[in-house]
Amino acid sequence: MTGGLSAARKTLGGSSSINGMLYVRGNHRDYDEWRQRGCIGWDWDRSAYFKKAENQARGADDFHGTGGRCMSRTRRPRANCRPPC
C-alpha cells in the first residue's frame, strides 16, 4: 500500500464492522400516516421532542433545537468533489 486513503481494510466482521453515525428524523407524512393507522402518539406533532433532544451546531430554528444530548450538524459538501460517473 502506498499511503493515502483507502475504502477497503481488513477487519474482524468485514464491512459490517463499520459504524456510521446518522441522525434522521424521517418524513412528517410517515408519522401522520402511522397516526392514521392507529399508532397513538406517533404523529408529527411530537416533533417538539426531536427539537428538545437535539443540539444543532448551527443553532436553533423552526425545525432544530439546541441544548439536547444528540449532537447534530449539517455536513456541507466539499467544493472539490466531483459527482460520481
N, CA, C and O atoms as a Tinker XYZ file with bonds, in Angstrom:
   340  protein
     1  N      0.855000   -1.179000    0.000000    73     2
     2  CA     0.000000    0.000000    0.000000    64     1     3
     3  C      0.891000    1.229000    0.000000    63     2     4     5
     4  O      1.931000    1.255000    0.659000    81     3
     5  N      0.484000    2.227000   -0.730000    73     3     6
     6  CA     1.325000    3.408000   -0.911000    64     5     7
     7  C      0.893000    4.598000   -0.077000    63     6     8     9
     8  O      1.297000    5.716000   -0.396000    81     7
     9  N      0.124000    4.437000    0.938000    73     7    10
    10  CA    -0.320000    5.556000    1.766000    64     9    11
    11  C     -1.580000    6.197000    1.205000    63    10    12    13
    12  O     -2.081000    5.783000    0.159000    81    11
    13  N     -2.082000    7.189000    1.889000    73    11    14
    14  CA    -3.314000    7.830000    1.455000    64    13    15
    15  C     -4.524000    7.112000    2.005000    63    14    16    17
    16  O     -4.409000    6.257000    2.883000    81    15
    17  N     -5.670000    7.461000    1.490000    73    15    18
    18  CA    -6.923000    6.884000    1.963000    64    17    19
    19  C     -7.300000    5.652000    1.170000    63    18    20    21
    20  O     -7.032000    5.569000   -0.028000    81    19
    21  N     -7.908000    4.716000    1.822000    73    19    22
    22  CA    -8.381000    3.504000    1.165000    64    21    23
    23  C     -9.759000    3.168000    1.701000    63    22    24    25
    24  O     -9.993000    3.228000    2.908000    81    23
    25  N    -10.660000    2.819000    0.816000    73    23    26
    26  CA   -12.026000    2.490000    1.241000    64    25    27
    27  C    -12.138000    1.076000    1.785000    63    26    28    29
    28  O    -13.119000    0.756000    2.457000    81    27
    29  N    -11.161000    0.226000    1.514000    73    27    30
    30  CA   -11.239000   -1.170000    1.938000    64    29    31
    31  C    -10.105000   -1.504000    2.905000    63    30    32    33
    32  O     -8.938000   -1.231000    2.623000    81    31
    33  N    -10.449000   -2.082000    4.019000    73    31    34
    34  CA    -9.480000   -2.546000    5.024000    64    33    35
    35  C     -9.941000   -3.900000    5.530000    63    34    36    37
    36  O    -11.122000   -4.232000    5.430000    81    35
    37  N     -9.039000   -4.668000    6.062000    73    35    38
    38  CA    -9.397000   -5.943000    6.656000    64    37    39
    39  C     -9.700000   -5.722000    8.128000    63    38    40    41
    40  O     -8.950000   -5.062000    8.846000    81    39
    41  N    -10.799000   -6.279000    8.548000    73    39    42
    42  CA   -11.189000   -6.164000    9.942000    64    41    43
    43  C    -12.077000   -7.348000   10.296000    63    42    44    45
    44  O    -12.722000   -7.936000    9.427000    81    43
    45  N    -12.104000   -7.690000   11.571000    73    43    46
    46  CA   -12.959000   -8.756000   12.035000    64    45    47
    47  C    -14.413000   -8.329000   11.838000    63    46    48    49
    48  O    -14.843000   -7.326000   12.407000    81    47
    49  N    -15.149000   -9.056000   11.063000    73    47    50
    50  CA   -16.542000   -8.700000   10.798000    64    49    51
    51  C    -16.743000   -8.074000    9.437000    63    50    52    53
    52  O    -17.882000   -7.921000    8.994000    81    51
    53  N    -15.669000   -7.707000    8.762000    73    51    54
    54  CA   -15.778000   -7.133000    7.424000    64    53    55
    55  C    -16.460000   -5.776000    7.422000    63    54    56    57
    56  O    -16.383000   -5.025000    8.394000    81    55
    57  N    -17.122000   -5.476000    6.327000    73    55    58
    58  CA   -17.753000   -4.160000    6.155000    64    57    59
    59  C    -18.832000   -3.882000    7.191000    63    58    60    61
    60  O    -19.119000   -2.722000    7.488000    81    59
    61  N    -19.430000   -4.925000    7.742000    73    59    62
    62  CA   -20.476000   -4.702000    8.736000    64    61    63
    63  C    -19.911000   -4.145000   10.043000    63    62    64    65
    64  O    -20.672000   -3.726000   10.915000    81    63
    65  N    -18.598000   -4.138000   10.185000    73    63    66
    66  CA   -17.979000   -3.604000   11.395000    64    65    67
    67  C    -17.870000   -2.079000   11.371000    63    66    68    69
    68  O    -17.557000   -1.466000   12.392000    81    67
    69  N    -18.119000   -1.478000   10.238000    73    67    70
    70  CA   -18.013000   -0.027000   10.120000    64    69    71
    71  C    -19.302000    0.594000   10.641000    63    70    72    73
    72  O    -20.389000    0.290000   10.151000    81    71
    73  N    -19.176000    1.453000   11.621000    73    71    74
    74  CA   -20.339000    2.121000   12.193000    64    73    75
    75  C    -20.437000    3.534000   11.646000    63    74    76    77
    76  O    -19.436000    4.246000   11.566000    81    75
    77  N    -21.617000    3.930000   11.279000    73    75    78
    78  CA   -21.846000    5.299000   10.821000    64    77    79
    79  C    -22.796000    5.985000   11.772000    63    78    80    81
    80  O    -23.764000    5.383000   12.235000    81    79
    81  N    -22.528000    7.226000   12.061000    73    79    82
    82  CA   -23.408000    8.000000   12.927000    64    81    83
    83  C    -24.296000    8.860000   12.049000    63    82    84    85
    84  O    -23.821000    9.778000   11.382000    81    83
    85  N    -25.582000    8.561000   12.051000    73    83    86
    86  CA   -26.515000    9.262000   11.195000    64    85    87
    87  C    -27.775000    9.557000   11.990000    63    86    88    89
    88  O    -28.326000    8.677000   12.652000    81    87
    89  N    -28.212000   10.769000   11.920000    73    87    90
    90  CA   -29.410000   11.182000   12.640000    64    89    91
    91  C    -30.447000   11.610000   11.607000    63    90    92    93
    92  O    -30.279000   12.627000   10.934000    81    91
    93  N    -31.510000   10.836000   11.488000    73    91    94
    94  CA   -32.562000   11.134000   10.526000    64    93    95
    95  C    -33.900000   11.035000   11.240000    63    94    96    97
    96  O    -34.212000   10.008000   11.843000    81    95
    97  N    -34.678000   12.084000   11.173000    73    95    98
    98  CA   -35.988000   12.076000   11.820000    64    97    99
    99  C    -37.033000   11.352000   10.994000    63    98   100   101
   100  O    -37.927000   10.720000   11.556000    81    99
   101  N    -36.944000   11.426000    9.698000    73    99   102
   102  CA   -37.961000   10.859000    8.834000    64   101   103
   103  C    -38.868000   11.947000    8.285000    63   102   104   105
   104  O    -38.723000   13.124000    8.614000    81   103
   105  N    -39.786000   11.541000    7.460000    73   103   106
   106  CA   -40.694000   12.460000    6.794000    64   105   107
   107  C    -41.952000   12.631000    7.639000    63   106   108   109
   108  O    -42.482000   11.661000    8.180000    81   107
   109  N    -42.422000   13.861000    7.748000    73   107   110
   110  CA   -43.596000   14.126000    8.594000    64   109   111
   111  C    -44.818000   13.362000    8.115000    63   110   112   113
   112  O    -45.678000   13.009000    8.922000    81   111
   113  N    -44.912000   13.100000    6.815000    73   111   114
   114  CA   -46.063000   12.351000    6.297000    64   113   115
   115  C    -46.080000   10.909000    6.804000    63   114   116   117
   116  O    -47.148000   10.328000    6.997000    81   115
   117  N    -44.896000   10.335000    7.019000    73   115   118
   118  CA   -44.845000    8.975000    7.569000    64   117   119
   119  C    -45.425000    8.938000    8.973000    63   118   120   121
   120  O    -46.199000    8.039000    9.305000    81   119
   121  N    -45.055000    9.907000    9.796000    73   119   122
   122  CA   -45.572000    9.962000   11.165000    64   121   123
   123  C    -47.086000   10.142000   11.167000    63   122   124   125
   124  O    -47.796000    9.483000   11.927000    81   123
   125  N    -47.575000   11.034000   10.315000    73   123   126
   126  CA   -49.014000   11.262000   10.258000    64   125   127
   127  C    -49.762000   10.025000    9.753000    63   126   128   129
   128  O    -50.879000    9.748000   10.189000    81   127
   129  N    -49.136000    9.284000    8.829000    73   127   130
   130  CA   -49.760000    8.044000    8.351000    64   129   131
   131  C    -49.817000    7.010000    9.470000    63   130   132   133
   132  O    -50.815000    6.304000    9.613000    81   131
   133  N    -48.758000    6.917000   10.257000    73   131   134
   134  CA   -48.755000    5.980000   11.388000    64   133   135
   135  C    -49.877000    6.308000   12.359000    63   134   136   137
   136  O    -50.543000    5.412000   12.878000    81   135
   137  N    -50.081000    7.609000   12.603000    73   135   138
   138  CA   -51.178000    8.019000   13.488000    64   137   139
   139  C    -52.511000    7.581000   12.898000    63   138   140   141
   140  O    -53.367000    7.062000   13.614000    81   139
   141  N    -52.693000    7.789000   11.591000    73   139   142
   142  CA   -53.949000    7.416000   10.938000    64   141   143
   143  C    -54.186000    5.911000   10.981000    63   142   144   145
   144  O    -55.331000    5.461000   10.950000    81   143
   145  N    -53.113000    5.137000   11.053000    73   143   146
   146  CA   -53.235000    3.682000   11.130000    64   145   147
   147  C    -53.437000    3.193000   12.560000    63   146   148   149
   148  O    -53.523000    1.988000   12.797000    81   147
   149  N    -53.514000    4.114000   13.509000    73   147   150
   150  CA   -53.818000    3.736000   14.879000    64   149   151
   151  C    -52.654000    3.756000   15.850000    63   150   152   153
   152  O    -52.814000    3.355000   17.003000    81   151
   153  N    -51.491000    4.210000   15.419000    73   151   154
   154  CA   -50.326000    4.281000   16.313000    64   153   155
   155  C    -50.409000    5.573000   17.125000    63   154   156   157
   156  O    -49.930000    6.625000   16.700000    81   155
   157  N    -51.013000    5.473000   18.273000    73   155   158
   158  CA   -51.247000    6.647000   19.116000    64   157   159
   159  C    -49.916000    7.226000   19.581000    63   158   160   161
   160  O    -49.052000    6.498000   20.070000    81   159
   161  N    -49.754000    8.548000   19.424000    73   159   162
   162  CA   -48.546000    9.230000   19.853000    64   161   163
   163  C    -47.458000    9.276000   18.804000    63   162   164   165
   164  O    -46.377000    9.800000   19.070000    81   163
   165  N    -47.710000    8.741000   17.610000    73   163   166
   166  CA   -46.690000    8.727000   16.565000    64   165   167
   167  C    -46.983000    9.722000   15.458000    63   166   168   169
   168  O    -46.702000    9.444000   14.292000    81   167
   169  N    -47.537000   10.864000   15.794000    73   167   170
   170  CA   -47.803000   11.873000   14.778000    64   169   171
   171  C    -46.702000   12.945000   14.797000    63   170   172   173
   172  O    -45.939000   13.048000   15.757000    81   171
   173  N    -46.636000   13.719000   13.749000    73   171   174
   174  CA   -45.577000   14.721000   13.614000    64   173   175
   175  C    -45.686000   15.801000   14.681000    63   174   176   177
   176  O    -44.716000   16.522000   14.919000    81   175
   177  N    -46.834000   15.931000   15.328000    73   175   178
   178  CA   -46.988000   16.918000   16.392000    64   177   179
   179  C    -46.006000   16.670000   17.527000    63   178   180   181
   180  O    -45.763000   17.562000   18.339000    81   179
   181  N    -45.444000   15.487000   17.594000    73   179   182
   182  CA   -44.452000   15.148000   18.616000    64   181   183
   183  C    -43.053000   15.636000   18.245000    63   182   184   185
   184  O    -42.092000   15.347000   18.958000    81   183
   185  N    -42.927000   16.369000   17.145000    73   183   186
   186  CA   -41.606000   16.812000   16.692000    64   185   187
   187  C    -40.918000   17.704000   17.721000    63   186   188   189
   188  O    -39.703000   17.887000   17.657000    81   187
   189  N    -41.658000   18.252000   18.649000    73   187   190
   190  CA   -41.045000   19.049000   19.715000    64   189   191
   191  C    -40.057000   18.206000   20.516000    63   190   192   193
   192  O    -39.083000   18.735000   21.051000    81   191
   193  N    -40.297000   16.910000   20.601000    73   191   194
   194  CA   -39.370000   16.027000   21.309000    64   193   195
   195  C    -38.047000   15.892000   20.559000    63   194   196   197
   196  O    -36.988000   15.783000   21.178000    81   195
   197  N    -38.107000   15.899000   19.227000    73   195   198
   198  CA   -36.875000   15.888000   18.442000    64   197   199
   199  C    -36.061000   17.149000   18.723000    63   198   200   201
   200  O    -34.852000   17.086000   18.947000    81   199
   201  N    -36.737000   18.285000   18.708000    73   199   202
   202  CA   -36.047000   19.562000   18.942000    64   201   203
   203  C    -35.442000   19.598000   20.340000    63   202   204   205
   204  O    -34.341000   20.117000   20.525000    81   203
   205  N    -36.145000   19.057000   21.316000    73   203   206
   206  CA   -35.657000   19.056000   22.688000    64   205   207
   207  C    -34.423000   18.173000   22.853000    63   206   208   209
   208  O    -33.529000   18.496000   23.636000    81   207
   209  N    -34.370000   17.063000   22.121000    73   207   210
   210  CA   -33.255000   16.128000   22.234000    64   209   211
   211  C    -32.030000   16.573000   21.447000    63   210   212   213
   212  O    -30.924000   16.093000   21.696000    81   211
   213  N    -32.216000   17.480000   20.506000    73   211   214
   214  CA   -31.160000   17.837000   19.568000    64   213   215
   215  C    -30.309000   19.007000   20.056000    63   214   216   217
   216  O    -30.793000   19.906000   20.744000    81   215
   217  N    -29.042000   18.973000   19.688000    73   215   218
   218  CA   -28.136000   20.104000   19.914000    64   217   219
   219  C    -27.502000   20.440000   18.566000    63   218   220   221
   220  O    -26.400000   19.983000   18.261000    81   219
   221  N    -28.196000   21.232000   17.769000    73   219   222
   222  CA   -27.769000   21.584000   16.413000    64   221   223
   223  C    -26.634000   22.602000   16.468000    63   222   224   225
   224  O    -26.763000   23.650000   17.101000    81   223
   225  N    -25.543000   22.296000   15.816000    73   223   226
   226  CA   -24.344000   23.132000   15.856000    64   225   227
   227  C    -24.578000   24.525000   15.287000    63   226   228   229
   228  O    -23.963000   25.484000   15.753000    81   227
   229  N    -25.447000   24.661000   14.295000    73   227   230
   230  CA   -25.659000   25.983000   13.690000    64   229   231
   231  C    -26.720000   26.809000   14.415000    63   230   232   233
   232  O    -27.020000   27.931000   14.006000    81   231
   233  N    -27.288000   26.258000   15.489000    73   231   234
   234  CA   -28.255000   26.999000   16.285000    64   233   235
   235  C    -29.686000   26.539000   16.056000    63   234   236   237
   236  O    -29.973000   25.760000   15.147000    81   235
   237  N    -30.560000   27.034000   16.892000    73   235   238
   238  CA   -31.967000   26.641000   16.838000    64   237   239
   239  C    -32.695000   27.381000   15.721000    63   238   240   241
   240  O    -32.355000   28.512000   15.374000    81   239
   241  N    -33.709000   26.710000   15.169000    73   239   242
   242  CA   -34.605000   27.336000   14.207000    64   241   243
   243  C    -35.961000   26.650000   14.329000    63   242   244   245
   244  O    -36.218000   25.978000   15.327000    81   243
   245  N    -36.822000   26.804000   13.345000    73   243   246
   246  CA   -38.163000   26.213000   13.413000    64   245   247
   247  C    -38.155000   24.689000   13.479000    63   246   248   249
   248  O    -39.095000   24.083000   13.993000    81   247
   249  N    -37.091000   24.067000   12.958000    73   247   250
   250  CA   -37.046000   22.608000   12.875000    64   249   251
   251  C    -35.993000   21.963000   13.762000    63   250   252   253
   252  O    -36.017000   20.745000   13.938000    81   251
   253  N    -35.070000   22.733000   14.325000    73   251   254
   254  CA   -33.953000   22.184000   15.087000    64   253   255
   255  C    -33.816000   22.885000   16.429000    63   254   256   257
   256  O    -34.137000   24.065000   16.565000    81   255
   257  N    -33.330000   22.132000   17.424000    73   255   258
   258  CA   -33.159000   22.672000   18.758000    64   257   259
   259  C    -31.704000   22.700000   19.179000    63   258   260   261
   260  O    -30.827000   22.203000   18.472000    81   259
   261  N    -31.461000   23.284000   20.334000    73   259   262
   262  CA   -30.133000   23.305000   20.937000    64   261   263
   263  C    -30.261000   22.911000   22.400000    63   262   264   265
   264  O    -31.334000   23.017000   22.993000    81   263
   265  N    -29.157000   22.456000   22.970000    73   263   266
   266  CA   -29.139000   22.116000   24.380000    64   265   267
   267  C    -29.452000   20.667000   24.695000    63   266   268   269
   268  O    -29.358000   20.258000   25.852000    81   267
   269  N    -29.824000   19.875000   23.690000    73   267   270
   270  CA   -30.141000   18.468000   23.918000    64   269   271
   271  C    -28.896000   17.603000   23.912000    63   270   272   273
   272  O    -27.785000   18.101000   23.725000    81   271
   273  N    -29.082000   16.302000   24.117000    73   271   274
   274  CA   -27.963000   15.363000   24.205000    64   273   275
   275  C    -27.496000   14.850000   22.849000    63   274   276   277
   276  O    -26.389000   14.319000   22.753000    81   275
   277  N    -28.303000   14.990000   21.795000    73   275   278
   278  CA   -27.939000   14.500000   20.464000    64   277   279
   279  C    -27.266000   15.607000   19.669000    63   278   280   281
   280  O    -27.921000   16.520000   19.166000    81   279
   281  N    -25.942000   15.509000   19.566000    73   279   282
   282  CA   -25.198000   16.495000   18.787000    64   281   283
   283  C    -25.534000   16.316000   17.309000    63   282   284   285
   284  O    -25.553000   15.193000   16.804000    81   283
   285  N    -25.795000   17.407000   16.629000    73   283   286
   286  CA   -26.173000   17.348000   15.226000    64   285   287
   287  C    -25.549000   18.518000   14.483000    63   286   288   289
   288  O    -25.520000   19.644000   14.980000    81   287
   289  N    -25.052000   18.235000   13.289000    73   287   290
   290  CA   -24.543000   19.309000   12.438000    64   289   291
   291  C    -24.848000   18.945000   11.003000    63   290   292   293
   292  O    -24.992000   17.770000   10.665000    81   291
   293  N    -24.943000   19.937000   10.179000    73   291   294
   294  CA   -25.202000   19.721000    8.770000    64   293   295
   295  C    -23.869000   19.626000    8.052000    63   294   296   297
   296  O    -23.026000   20.516000    8.167000    81   295
   297  N    -23.686000   18.561000    7.324000    73   295   298
   298  CA   -22.441000   18.387000    6.589000    64   297   299
   299  C    -22.564000   19.075000    5.247000    63   298   300   301
   300  O    -23.498000   18.821000    4.487000    81   299
   301  N    -21.629000   19.933000    4.967000    73   299   302
   302  CA   -21.594000   20.630000    3.694000    64   301   303
   303  C    -20.693000   19.868000    2.729000    63   302   304   305
   304  O    -19.616000   19.418000    3.122000    81   303
   305  N    -21.108000   19.715000    1.484000    73   303   306
   306  CA   -20.243000   19.024000    0.529000    64   305   307
   307  C    -18.991000   19.838000    0.242000    63   306   308   309
   308  O    -19.018000   21.068000    0.234000    81   307
   309  N    -17.901000   19.130000    0.007000    73   307   310
   310  CA   -16.651000   19.818000   -0.319000    64   309   311
   311  C    -16.740000   20.355000   -1.738000    63   310   312   313
   312  O    -17.310000   19.718000   -2.623000    81   311
   313  N    -16.167000   21.539000   -1.944000    73   311   314
   314  CA   -16.229000   22.190000   -3.250000    64   313   315
   315  C    -15.482000   21.421000   -4.334000    63   314   316   317
   316  O    -15.836000   21.513000   -5.509000    81   315
   317  N    -14.457000   20.666000   -3.957000    73   315   318
   318  CA   -13.646000   19.984000   -4.954000    64   317   319
   319  C    -14.133000   18.568000   -5.254000    63   318   320   321
   320  O    -13.445000   17.828000   -5.957000    81   319
   321  N    -15.277000   18.178000   -4.753000    73   319   322
   322  CA   -15.802000   16.843000   -5.029000    64   321   323
   323  C    -16.525000   16.831000   -6.374000    63   322   324   325
   324  O    -17.278000   17.745000   -6.708000    81   323
   325  N    -16.273000   15.778000   -7.126000    73   323   326
   326  CA   -16.957000   15.599000   -8.401000    64   325   327
   327  C    -18.102000   14.612000   -8.207000    63   326   328   329
   328  O    -17.986000   13.689000   -7.401000    81   327
   329  N    -19.211000   14.793000   -8.934000    73   327   330
   330  CA   -20.280000   13.803000   -8.840000    64   329   331
   331  C    -19.817000   12.472000   -9.415000    63   330   332   333
   332  O    -18.941000   12.448000  -10.280000    81   331
   333  N    -20.391000   11.358000   -8.949000    73   331   334
   334  CA   -19.991000   10.049000   -9.479000    64   333   335
   335  C    -20.348000    9.932000  -10.948000    63   334   336   337
   336  O    -21.306000   10.550000  -11.411000    81   335
   337  N    -19.584000    9.143000  -11.678000    73   335   338
   338  CA   -19.831000    8.948000  -13.124000    64   337   339
   339  C    -20.991000    8.014000  -13.352000    63   338   340
   340  O    -21.343000    7.735000  -14.498000    81   339
